[in-house]
Structures are given as C-alpha cells and as structure tokens.
Amino acid sequence: MSSKLLSRRTLLVTGATGAAGLLLPATAKAQTVEPTRSMRGGSNNYRPGAPVVERIGGGGFMMAGTVRRAGDGAPLAGQRIQIWAHTTEGHERDLHSHGATLTDDNGVFRMDMPQIVPAFGQAHGHLAYDSEAFETVFLRPVMSRSSDTSLEAHFVLQPA
C-alpha cells in the first residue's frame, strides 16, 4: 500500500476529497432560511403596479431592508419592492403615497419618503414583494416610536 503526502498543490487540485475521491464530511451543518410569511393587514390599501420611483414625496424618512432567497439565504438583486404608508403628506390609500424600488446587487433596498405618522393608533409602513418569480409577501412593520425616522423590513422569498 502506498501513502500519498498531501501538499498544498494536491489539496487545491483535488479539493475537499479523500484519496478515494469521496467527499469529506462538512464541518458545519447547512442552515435553511425559512420564507417570510405575509403579515396581517399588510395588503391594506395595496395598489398593484405602483411605479418605480426615486423617492416618495419630499422625503425625510428612510424605509430600508433586504431581500433574500428562502433556503440558502442568497441576496436577490433587481427585485421590486412596493412601499406605502400614512405620512405627513398623505394617507396610505392615496396614489401619491405609493412607490416601488429595486434591490441592489446585495439584495438591499432603500426608499426616502415622508415621515410616517400613526394611523389606527400605530405608526407603521406597508411593503410588498409582488413580482412573478417568487410568492407575493405583504409586510406591515410597526415603528417602535412615532418619532423614529427610519424603519427596516426584511423579505425571504420562496420561488413561485
């Protein structure tokens, strides 16, 4: 029986396989990222097809978040996220209170919009992923304080 010495070059060429070409066991268990479920009340005053805009109204409040794929958690670029809320410039049912943005290469989205104000006792925003590649998800995150000037929401999407 001959023994092989593993050099750096041999390891790089053969990868993480043993001498018989079998994969070696992984040292860490793979994590599965569960999809986001729609929130109750998230679809209130939803308007399909809101246009992609640079900002909603005069700005001053930042809505931000991430979009990832269920399972492996990979960031999803170019995904359309619609945002709307009751703000200092209008009610969440008003057409001018709606807009959409696209995620960047890291799955991050941002939208400058007017300050969100309480509606029905709570300051909250509405967000939707509503394109065709993944299942539709509606979110309704509530702000900790109505004086907050930003709010985050994160999506993990399941393929449609």
C-alpha positions in Angstrom: 0.0 0.0 0.0 1.4 3.4 -1.0 0.9 6.5 1.1 0.4 9.9 -0.5 1.6 13.1 1.0 -0.9 16.0 0.7 0.8 19.1 -0.4 -0.9 22.5 -0.9 -1.0 21.9 -4.6 -2.5 18.4 -4.3 -5.2 19.8 -1.9 -6.0 22.7 -4.3 -6.2 20.3 -7.3 -8.3 17.6 -5.6 -10.4 19.9 -3.5 -12.0 18.5 -0.4 -12.0 14.9 -1.4 -10.3 11.9 0.2 -7.8 9.6 -1.5 -10.6 7.5 -2.9 -12.3 10.6 -4.3 -15.1 10.7 -1.7 -16.3 13.9 -0.3 -15.2 14.6 3.2 -18.0 15.4 5.8 -18.8 19.1 6.2 -17.7 20.6 9.5 -20.8 22.8 9.9 -24.4 21.8 9.3 -26.1 23.8 6.5 -28.7 26.3 7.7 -32.1 26.6 5.9 -33.5 30.1 5.8 -37.3 30.0 6.1 -39.5 32.2 3.8 -41.2 35.3 5.2 -45.0 35.0 5.8 -47.3 37.8 4.9 -48.4 39.9 7.9 -52.0 40.5 8.8 -53.1 43.9 7.4 -50.0 44.1 5.2 -52.1 44.3 2.0 -54.4 47.1 3.2 -54.6 49.8 0.5 -52.3 47.9 -1.8 -52.2 49.2 -5.4 -50.8 46.8 -8.0 -48.3 48.2 -10.3 -47.1 51.2 -8.3 -44.3 52.8 -10.4 -40.6 52.6 -9.5 -39.6 56.0 -8.2 -36.5 57.7 -6.8 -38.4 58.8 -3.6 -42.0 59.2 -2.4 -42.9 62.8 -1.8 -40.5 65.2 -0.1 -38.6 62.5 1.8 -37.0 62.7 5.3 -37.9 59.2 6.4 -35.9 56.1 5.3 -37.5 52.8 4.6 -34.9 50.1 4.1 -34.4 46.3 4.1 -33.1 43.2 2.4 -34.5 40.6 0.1 -33.1 37.1 0.2 -34.0 33.7 -1.2 -35.5 31.0 1.0 -33.3 28.0 1.6 -29.8 29.3 1.1 -30.4 32.9 2.1 -28.7 34.3 -1.0 -29.3 38.0 -1.6 -31.7 38.8 -4.5 -30.7 41.6 -6.9 -33.2 43.5 -9.0 -36.3 42.6 -7.0 -39.2 45.1 -6.9 -40.5 46.2 -3.5 -43.5 48.4 -3.3 -43.8 50.7 -0.3 -46.7 52.8 1.0 -47.7 54.4 4.3 -49.8 57.0 6.1 -47.4 60.0 6.2 -47.2 63.7 6.8 -48.0 64.2 3.1 -50.9 61.8 2.7 -52.9 58.7 3.6 -51.8 55.2 2.7 -54.7 54.9 0.3 -53.5 58.0 -1.7 -51.9 57.2 -5.0 -49.0 59.7 -4.3 -48.2 57.7 -1.1 -47.2 54.6 -3.1 -43.9 53.9 -4.9 -41.6 51.0 -5.7 -37.9 50.5 -5.7 -35.5 47.7 -6.8 -32.9 45.8 -4.7 -29.2 46.4 -5.4 -26.6 43.6 -6.1 -26.6 42.8 -2.3 -30.4 42.5 -2.1 -30.7 45.8 -0.3 -33.5 48.3 -0.9 -33.9 51.9 0.3 -36.7 54.4 -0.2 -36.7 58.0 1.0 -40.2 59.1 1.8 -42.2 61.5 4.1 -42.3 60.9 7.8 -44.7 58.0 8.7 -47.4 59.1 11.2 -49.8 57.0 13.3 -52.8 55.5 11.5 -55.3 53.5 13.5 -53.2 54.1 16.7 -49.9 52.8 15.3 -47.1 54.3 13.1 -46.5 51.6 10.5 -45.4 51.0 7.0 -46.6 48.7 4.2 -44.3 46.8 1.9 -44.9 44.2 -0.8 -42.9 41.9 -3.0 -45.3 41.4 -5.8 -43.4 40.2 -8.9 -43.8 36.9 -10.6 -40.6 34.9 -9.8 -41.4 34.5 -6.1 -44.5 34.2 -4.0 -46.2 37.5 -3.0 -45.4 38.7 0.5 -47.0 41.7 2.3 -45.4 43.2 5.4 -46.7 45.7 7.9 -43.9 46.6 10.3 -44.8 48.8 13.3 -42.4 51.5 14.4 -41.1 51.5 18.0 -41.8 55.2 18.4 -43.7 57.5 16.0 -40.7 59.9 16.2 -38.4 57.3 14.6 -37.1 58.5 11.2 -36.4 55.1 9.7 -37.9 51.6 9.6 -36.5 48.3 8.3 -38.3 45.3 6.8 -36.7 42.1 5.5 -38.0 39.6 3.0 -37.0 36.0 2.5 -38.8 34.8 -0.7 -40.0 31.4 -1.8 -39.9 30.7 -5.5 -43.4 30.8 -7.1 
